[in-house]
Amino acid sequence: MSKQHPEEETFKEKIMNSLNNPDPRIAAEPLDNSEKENIMSKNTNQSDQTESVGSRRSSKSASSKKEPKVSKTAKKEESLNDPTDVKKRKAMKNREDRIVNKIVTVVVISLLLIGGILGFSAYRYVSSSLKPLDPDSSKQVEVEIPSGSSNKRIGEILEDNKVIKSGMVFNYFTKFNNLTGFQAGNYHFSPDMTLDEISKTLQQGGIGSAGVDAKLTIPEGFDIDQIGDAIAKSTKIKKSEFIDLMEDQSFFDELHKQYPELLDSAAKAENVRYRLEGYLFPATYDYFKGTSLKEIVTQMVDKTNSVMTPYFEEIKQKNMSVQEVLTLASLVEKEGVKEDDRKNIAQVFFNRLDAGMPLQSDISILYALGEHKEVVSIKETQVDSPYNLYTNSGYGPGPFNSPSEASIEAVMEPKSNNYYYFVADIKTGEVYFAQTYEEHMVLVEKYVNN
């Protein structure tokens, strides 16, 4: 039996003592032999595991020292510097550029082709619409044109009755050729008629309507006073009766309820001579015996409402009122004849309003004076009246006459310019525009004073 070292014996005794006398905080009873063996076995396993972990760590450490790692950045730089990779990237980029260029070229060519096809189709459509619907058909088609119908509405009626191909083209045809004065009534048209022939027939009047006793024509640019004369001439209604009705506030209130969007701004206007000035649309109306004056006037207001309705939303977007639009249109009606002139004149008025300048239209002076003449004197431009747009800025109380649809359109779609002055040649009617007062006075001396 080998001899044990004293220190080893002491160490074993300590272990046995600890097993026989456990910490009272952990267990209250001493452990039996089997439990002691389990604990000893666990201690041995933990020691072995510790050594194993330590060996793995040392092994890992050793292997990490064998070969240094190369970073991703370094590999990327090495790849970028590789001549072979650079050539590949350039080739790939060039191929992508070629593909993009081909796609752009195809798209542009496709758009040009589509645009060309649409343009050619539109040209063919308009060209064919200007020609007779059927040159080989002289079949008579009876068409009724209601009283107060606009050119646009007449075009729609003719298209619906298979007389023309396009009502829209007919409407623009009449505008471009400044064709007005179409009369209501019954007509006999045929598909082989040209737009010009149809227009002349409409101006001459139809075969008549049953029970129509007279045609009441209100020319474009007529004011309330002149409309009263026209009514008295065509009917048995006295002018004084008409003027009394124009001053009847209760009658205006009735119309206001019937046409609120049209007459709202007229109802709010101050210092007006007649609230319905500018709202009696110029057209030819059928007059029947027994028709009341109120019915005639209501028909005129209804026609104005039908013309203005498409513009109501745009008027709001422009921060204008119907009263202001019709006021400018009534000035444009008297100041210009040609469509292009009217659009330029409308823009001149807008330019002056934006600059805080008075409109200075002679039409306002003539209305304030209650006269109809061509020349206004300097003294007359000082007349004391809210309608005097020489001494008063802004739009004034309201319209000065009943403007045509062409003048209304000129105000809604003016031609952009930088002019602040214009003057018309009294003999030819040609209108000349100027940016400065000095330029304007030269034109006045040349075309008016001389």
C-alpha positions as CSV (number, residue, x, y, z in Angstrom):
1,M,0.0,0.0,0.0
2,S,1.5,3.3,-1.1
3,K,2.0,6.0,1.3
4,Q,-0.2,9.1,0.9
5,H,1.1,12.5,1.0
6,P,-0.2,14.5,4.0
7,E,-1.6,17.3,1.8
8,E,-3.5,14.9,-0.4
9,E,-5.0,13.3,2.7
10,T,-6.0,16.7,4.1
11,F,-7.7,17.6,0.7
12,K,-9.7,14.4,0.7
13,E,-10.8,14.9,4.3
14,K,-12.0,18.4,3.4
15,I,-14.1,17.0,0.5
16,M,-15.6,14.3,2.6
17,N,-16.4,16.8,5.4
18,S,-18.1,19.1,2.9
19,L,-20.2,16.2,1.6
20,N,-21.1,15.1,5.1
21,N,-21.7,18.6,6.3
22,P,-23.4,20.6,3.5
23,D,-24.2,24.3,3.7
24,P,-27.3,24.6,5.9
25,R,-28.6,27.4,3.5
26,I,-28.9,24.8,0.7
27,A,-30.0,21.6,2.4
28,A,-31.2,20.7,5.9
29,E,-30.4,17.0,5.7
30,P,-27.0,15.3,5.0
31,L,-26.6,13.6,1.7
32,D,-26.5,9.8,1.4
33,N,-23.8,7.8,-0.5
34,S,-25.6,7.7,-3.8
35,E,-26.1,11.4,-3.9
36,K,-22.5,12.0,-3.0
37,E,-21.4,9.8,-5.9
38,N,-23.7,11.8,-8.2
39,I,-22.2,15.1,-7.1
40,M,-18.7,13.8,-7.5
41,S,-19.5,12.5,-11.0
42,K,-21.0,15.9,-12.0
43,N,-17.9,17.7,-10.8
44,T,-15.7,15.4,-12.8
45,N,-17.8,16.0,-16.0
46,Q,-17.8,19.8,-15.6
47,S,-14.0,19.7,-15.2
48,D,-13.8,17.6,-18.4
49,Q,-16.1,20.0,-20.3
50,T,-14.1,23.0,-19.1
51,E,-11.0,21.4,-20.5
52,S,-12.8,20.6,-23.8
53,V,-14.0,24.2,-24.2
54,G,-10.6,25.5,-23.4
55,S,-9.0,23.2,-26.0
56,R,-11.5,24.3,-28.7
57,R,-10.7,27.9,-27.9
58,S,-7.0,27.3,-28.2
59,S,-7.6,25.4,-31.4
60,K,-9.6,28.2,-32.9
61,S,-7.0,30.7,-31.9
62,A,-4.4,28.6,-33.5
63,S,-6.3,28.3,-36.7
64,S,-6.9,32.0,-36.9
65,K,-3.3,32.7,-36.8
66,K,-2.6,30.4,-39.8
67,E,-3.9,32.6,-42.6
68,P,-5.0,36.3,-42.5
69,K,-8.4,37.2,-43.9
70,V,-8.9,39.4,-47.0
71,S,-11.6,42.1,-46.5
72,K,-14.5,42.6,-49.0
73,T,-13.3,46.1,-49.8
74,A,-9.9,44.9,-50.7
75,K,-11.4,42.2,-53.0
76,K,-13.6,44.9,-54.6
77,E,-10.7,47.2,-55.2
78,E,-8.8,44.3,-56.7
79,S,-11.7,43.5,-59.0
80,L,-12.1,47.1,-60.1
81,N,-8.4,47.2,-61.0
82,D,-8.7,44.0,-63.0
83,P,-8.5,45.1,-66.7
84,T,-10.7,42.1,-67.8
85,D,-13.5,43.2,-65.4
86,V,-13.2,46.9,-66.6
87,K,-13.7,45.8,-70.2
88,K,-16.7,43.7,-69.3
89,R,-18.3,46.5,-67.4
90,K,-17.8,48.9,-70.3
91,A,-19.2,46.5,-72.8
92,M,-22.2,45.9,-70.6
93,K,-22.8,49.6,-70.2
94,N,-22.5,50.2,-73.9
95,R,-25.0,47.4,-74.5
96,E,-27.4,48.9,-72.0
97,D,-27.1,52.4,-73.7
98,R,-27.8,50.9,-77.1
99,I,-30.9,49.2,-75.7
100,V,-32.1,52.4,-74.1
101,N,-31.5,54.4,-77.3
102,K,-33.5,51.9,-79.3
103,I,-36.4,52.0,-76.9
104,V,-36.4,55.8,-76.9
105,T,-36.3,55.9,-80.7
106,V,-39.1,53.4,-81.0
107,V,-41.3,55.4,-78.6
108,V,-40.6,58.7,-80.3
109,I,-41.3,57.3,-83.8
110,S,-44.5,55.7,-82.4
111,L,-45.7,59.0,-80.9
112,L,-45.0,60.8,-84.2
113,L,-46.8,58.2,-86.2
114,I,-49.8,58.3,-83.8
115,G,-49.8,62.1,-83.9
116,G,-49.6,62.1,-87.7
117,I,-52.4,59.6,-88.0
118,L,-54.6,61.6,-85.6
119,G,-53.8,64.9,-87.3
120,F,-54.5,63.4,-90.7
121,S,-57.8,61.8,-89.5
122,A,-58.9,65.2,-88.0
123,Y,-58.1,67.0,-91.2
124,R,-60.0,64.4,-93.3
125,Y,-63.0,64.6,-90.8
126,V,-63.1,68.4,-91.0
127,S,-62.6,68.5,-94.8
128,S,-65.4,66.0,-95.3
129,S,-67.7,67.8,-92.9
130,L,-67.3,71.0,-94.9
131,K,-68.6,69.3,-97.9
132,P,-72.3,68.2,-98.6
133,L,-73.2,65.1,-96.5
134,D,-74.4,63.3,-99.7
135,P,-73.8,65.1,-103.0
136,D,-76.0,62.6,-104.8
137,S,-79.1,63.0,-102.6
138,S,-81.5,65.9,-103.1
139,K,-84.1,64.4,-100.7
140,Q,-86.0,67.2,-98.9
141,V,-85.7,67.0,-95.1
142,E,-88.0,69.3,-93.1
143,V,-86.3,70.8,-90.1
144,E,-87.7,73.1,-87.4
145,I,-85.3,75.7,-85.9
146,P,-86.8,76.8,-82.6
147,S,-86.9,80.5,-81.8
148,G,-83.7,81.8,-80.1
149,S,-81.5,78.8,-81.1
150,S,-77.8,79.5,-81.1
151,N,-75.6,78.6,-84.0
152,K,-74.3,75.7,-82.0
153,R,-77.8,74.4,-81.4
154,I,-78.7,74.9,-85.0
155,G,-75.7,72.7,-86.0
156,E,-76.8,70.0,-83.6
157,I,-80.4,70.0,-85.1
158,L,-79.0,69.8,-88.6
159,E,-76.8,66.9,-87.7
160,D,-79.6,65.1,-85.9
161,N,-81.8,65.4,-89.0
162,K,-79.0,64.0,-91.3
163,V,-78.6,67.3,-93.2
164,I,-74.9,67.8,-92.4
165,K,-72.1,65.6,-91.1
166,S,-71.0,67.6,-88.0
167,G,-72.8,70.2,-86.0
168,M,-69.5,71.2,-84.3
169,V,-67.9,71.9,-87.7
170,F,-71.0,73.9,-88.7
171,N,-70.7,76.0,-85.5
172,Y,-67.1,76.8,-86.2
173,F,-67.8,77.5,-89.9
174,T,-70.3,80.2,-88.9
175,K,-67.9,81.7,-86.4
176,F,-65.0,81.9,-88.7
177,N,-67.2,83.4,-91.4
178,N,-68.9,85.7,-88.9
179,L,-72.3,84.4,-90.0
180,T,-75.2,85.7,-87.8
181,G,-78.9,86.6,-88.0
182,F,-80.2,83.0,-88.5
183,Q,-83.9,82.9,-88.2
184,A,-86.2,80.5,-86.5
185,G,-88.9,78.6,-88.4
186,N,-89.4,75.5,-90.6
187,Y,-87.0,74.8,-93.4
188,H,-86.6,72.3,-96.2
189,F,-82.9,71.2,-96.5
190,S,-81.3,68.4,-98.5
191,P,-78.0,66.4,-97.9
192,D,-76.5,67.8,-101.1
193,M,-76.5,71.4,-99.8
194,T,-73.2,73.0,-98.8
195,L,-72.7,74.8,-95.5
196,D,-72.7,78.1,-97.2
197,E,-76.0,77.4,-98.9
198,I,-77.6,76.2,-95.6
199,S,-76.3,79.4,-93.8
200,K,-77.8,81.7,-96.5
201,T,-81.1,79.9,-96.2
202,L,-81.1,80.3,-92.5
203,Q,-80.5,84.0,-92.8
204,Q,-83.3,84.5,-95.3
205,G,-85.9,82.7,-93.1
206,G,-87.8,79.4,-93.6
207,I,-91.1,78.5,-95.0
208,G,-92.8,79.8,-91.9
209,S,-94.3,78.4,-88.8
210,A,-97.9,77.8,-88.2
211,G,-99.5,80.8,-86.4
212,V,-96.4,83.0,-86.6
213,D,-97.5,86.6,-87.0
214,A,-94.2,88.4,-87.1
215,K,-90.4,88.0,-86.9
216,L,-88.9,90.0,-84.1
217,T,-85.2,90.6,-84.8
218,I,-82.9,92.0,-82.1
219,P,-79.6,93.0,-83.8
220,E,-76.3,92.5,-81.9
221,G,-75.2,95.4,-79.9
222,F,-78.7,96.9,-79.3
223,D,-79.3,98.4,-75.9
224,I,-82.6,98.4,-74.0
225,D,-83.7,101.7,-75.7
226,Q,-83.1,100.3,-79.2
227,I,-84.7,96.9,-78.3
228,G,-87.8,98.8,-77.3
229,D,-88.0,100.4,-80.7
230,A,-87.5,97.1,-82.4
231,I,-90.4,95.5,-80.4
232,A,-92.7,98.4,-81.2
233,K,-91.9,98.2,-84.9
234,S,-92.5,94.4,-85.2
235,T,-95.4,94.0,-82.8
236,K,-98.3,96.0,-81.4
237,I,-96.5,96.4,-78.1
238,K,-95.6,100.0,-77.2
239,K,-92.1,101.0,-76.4
240,S,-93.2,102.6,-73.2
241,E,-94.8,99.3,-72.0
242,F,-91.4,97.6,-72.6
243,I,-89.5,100.3,-70.7
244,D,-91.9,100.1,-67.8
245,L,-91.3,96.3,-67.7
246,M,-87.5,96.8,-67.7
247,E,-87.9,99.0,-64.6
248,D,-90.2,96.6,-62.8
249,Q,-88.2,95.1,-59.9
250,S,-90.8,92.4,-59.2
251,F,-90.5,91.1,-62.8
252,F,-86.8,91.0,-62.4
253,D,-87.1,89.1,-59.2
254,E,-89.3,86.5,-60.9
255,L,-86.6,86.0,-63.6
256,H,-83.9,85.9,-60.9
257,K,-85.6,82.9,-59.3
258,Q,-85.9,81.2,-62.6
259,Y,-82.3,81.9,-63.7
260,P,-80.3,82.4,-60.4
261,E,-76.8,81.6,-61.8
262,L,-77.3,84.0,-64.7
263,L,-78.8,86.9,-62.8
264,D,-77.2,86.7,-59.3
265,S,-74.5,89.4,-60.1
266,A,-77.1,91.6,-61.9
267,A,-79.3,91.5,-58.8
268,K,-76.4,92.7,-56.6
269,A,-75.3,95.5,-59.0
270,E,-75.6,99.1,-57.9
271,N,-76.5,102.3,-59.8
272,V,-77.7,100.3,-62.9
273,R,-80.1,101.9,-65.3
274,Y,-81.8,98.6,-66.3
275,R,-81.0,95.4,-64.5
276,L,-81.7,93.4,-67.7
277,E,-79.4,95.4,-69.9
278,G,-77.1,93.0,-71.7
279,Y,-79.3,90.0,-70.8
280,L,-81.8,90.2,-73.8
281,F,-79.9,88.0,-76.3
282,P,-79.7,89.4,-79.9
283,A,-81.5,86.9,-82.2
284,T,-84.6,86.5,-84.3
285,Y,-87.7,85.4,-82.4
286,D,-91.2,84.3,-83.5
287,Y,-94.0,86.5,-82.4
288,F,-97.5,85.1,-82.0
289,K,-100.6,87.1,-81.5
290,G,-101.6,86.9,-77.9
291,T,-97.9,86.4,-76.7
292,S,-97.4,88.7,-73.7
293,L,-94.5,91.1,-73.4
294,K,-93.2,89.1,-70.3
295,E,-93.1,85.9,-72.4
296,I,-91.1,87.7,-75.1
297,V,-88.6,89.0,-72.6
298,T,-88.4,85.7,-70.8
299,Q,-87.6,84.0,-74.1
300,M,-84.7,86.5,-74.7
301,V,-83.3,85.9,-71.2
302,D,-83.6,82.2,-71.6
303,K,-81.5,82.4,-74.8
304,T,-78.8,84.3,-72.9
305,N,-78.9,81.7,-70.2
306,S,-78.3,78.9,-72.8
307,V,-75.4,80.8,-74.3
308,M,-73.8,81.6,-70.9
309,T,-74.3,78.2,-69.2
310,P,-71.2,76.6,-70.7
311,Y,-69.1,79.5,-69.3
312,F,-70.4,79.6,-65.7
313,E,-67.7,77.4,-64.2
314,E,-64.9,79.1,-66.1
315,I,-66.2,82.5,-65.0
316,K,-65.9,81.4,-61.4
317,Q,-62.3,80.1,-62.0
318,K,-61.4,83.5,-63.4
319,N,-62.8,85.2,-60.3
320,M,-65.2,87.2,-62.4
321,S,-69.0,87.6,-62.4
322,V,-71.5,87.2,-65.3
323,Q,-72.2,90.9,-65.0
324,E,-68.5,91.8,-65.5
325,V,-68.2,89.4,-68.5
326,L,-71.2,90.8,-70.2
327,T,-70.1,94.4,-69.5
328,L,-66.7,93.8,-71.2
329,A,-68.4,91.9,-74.0
330,S,-70.8,94.8,-74.6
331,L,-67.8,97.1,-75.0
332,V,-66.0,94.7,-77.3
333,E,-69.2,94.3,-79.4
334,K,-69.1,98.0,-80.3
335,E,-65.3,98.5,-80.5
336,G,-64.4,95.7,-82.9
337,V,-65.9,93.9,-85.8
338,K,-63.4,91.1,-86.7
339,E,-62.9,88.2,-84.4
340,D,-59.1,88.8,-84.0
341,D,-59.7,92.5,-83.2
342,R,-62.3,91.6,-80.6
343,K,-60.0,89.2,-78.8
344,N,-57.2,91.8,-78.8
345,I,-59.5,94.5,-77.6
346,A,-60.7,92.2,-74.8
347,Q,-57.1,91.7,-73.7
348,V,-56.4,95.5,-73.8
349,F,-59.3,95.9,-71.3
350,F,-57.9,93.2,-69.0
351,N,-54.4,94.8,-69.2
352,R,-55.8,98.2,-68.2
353,L,-57.8,96.7,-65.3
354,D,-54.7,94.8,-64.1
355,A,-52.7,98.1,-64.2
356,G,-55.4,100.0,-62.3
357,M,-56.2,102.2,-65.4
358,P,-59.7,103.3,-66.4
359,L,-61.1,101.5,-69.4
360,Q,-61.8,104.9,-71.2
361,S,-64.2,103.5,-73.8
362,D,-66.3,105.9,-75.8
363,I,-69.1,103.4,-75.7
364,S,-69.5,104.1,-71.9
365,I,-69.8,107.9,-72.6
366,L,-72.4,107.4,-75.3
367,Y,-74.5,105.2,-73.0
368,A,-74.1,107.7,-70.1
369,L,-75.3,110.5,-72.5
370,G,-78.1,108.3,-74.0
371,E,-76.9,109.0,-77.5
372,H,-75.7,107.0,-80.5
373,K,-73.0,108.7,-82.6
374,E,-69.4,108.0,-83.7
375,V,-67.3,110.8,-82.2
376,V,-67.1,111.8,-78.5
377,S,-65.8,115.2,-77.5
378,I,-63.3,115.8,-74.7
379,K,-66.0,117.7,-72.7
380,E,-68.4,114.8,-73.0
381,T,-65.8,112.4,-71.4
382,Q,-66.4,114.3,-68.2
383,V,-70.1,113.6,-68.0
384,D,-71.3,112.9,-64.4
385,S,-72.4,109.3,-64.6
386,P,-71.5,106.0,-62.9
387,Y,-71.3,104.6,-66.5
388,N,-68.5,107.0,-67.4
389,L,-65.5,104.8,-67.6
390,Y,-63.2,107.7,-68.3
391,T,-63.7,109.1,-64.8
392,N,-64.6,105.9,-63.0
393,S,-62.3,102.9,-62.7
394,G,-63.3,99.2,-63.0
395,Y,-66.2,97.8,-64.9
396,G,-68.9,100.3,-64.1
397,P,-72.5,99.3,-63.1
398,G,-73.1,96.8,-65.8
399,P,-73.5,96.1,-69.6
400,F,-74.0,98.8,-72.2
401,N,-75.9,96.7,-74.7
402,S,-76.7,93.1,-75.7
403,P,-73.5,91.5,-76.9
404,S,-73.2,88.7,-79.4
405,E,-71.9,85.2,-78.6
406,A,-68.7,86.1,-80.6
407,S,-68.0,89.0,-78.2
408,I,-68.7,86.9,-75.2
409,E,-66.3,84.3,-76.4
410,A,-63.6,87.0,-77.1
411,V,-63.8,88.0,-73.4
412,M,-63.6,84.4,-72.2
413,E,-60.7,83.6,-74.6
414,P,-58.8,86.9,-75.2
415,K,-55.7,87.0,-77.3
416,S,-52.6,87.7,-75.2
417,N,-50.8,91.0,-75.9
418,N,-49.0,93.9,-74.2
419,Y,-51.2,96.7,-75.5
420,Y,-52.9,99.4,-73.4
421,Y,-54.5,101.5,-76.2
422,F,-56.3,101.0,-79.5
423,V,-58.1,103.2,-82.0
424,A,-60.3,102.3,-84.9
425,D,-60.2,103.9,-88.4
426,I,-63.7,105.5,-88.7
427,K,-63.7,104.9,-92.5
428,T,-62.4,101.3,-92.7
429,G,-63.1,100.0,-89.3
430,E,-59.5,98.8,-89.0
431,V,-58.2,98.7,-85.4
432,Y,-54.7,99.8,-84.5
433,F,-53.0,98.9,-81.2
434,A,-50.3,100.6,-79.1
435,Q,-48.3,100.0,-76.0
436,T,-47.7,103.6,-75.0
437,Y,-49.8,106.8,-74.9
438,E,-47.3,108.5,-77.3
439,E,-47.7,105.7,-79.9
440,H,-51.5,105.9,-79.4
441,M,-51.7,109.6,-80.0
442,V,-49.8,109.2,-83.3
443,L,-52.3,106.6,-84.4
444,V,-55.2,108.9,-83.4
445,E,-53.8,111.8,-85.3
446,K,-53.3,109.6,-88.4
447,Y,-56.6,107.6,-88.4
448,V,-59.1,109.8,-86.6
449,N,-58.2,113.5,-86.6
450,N,-57.2,113.5,-90.3
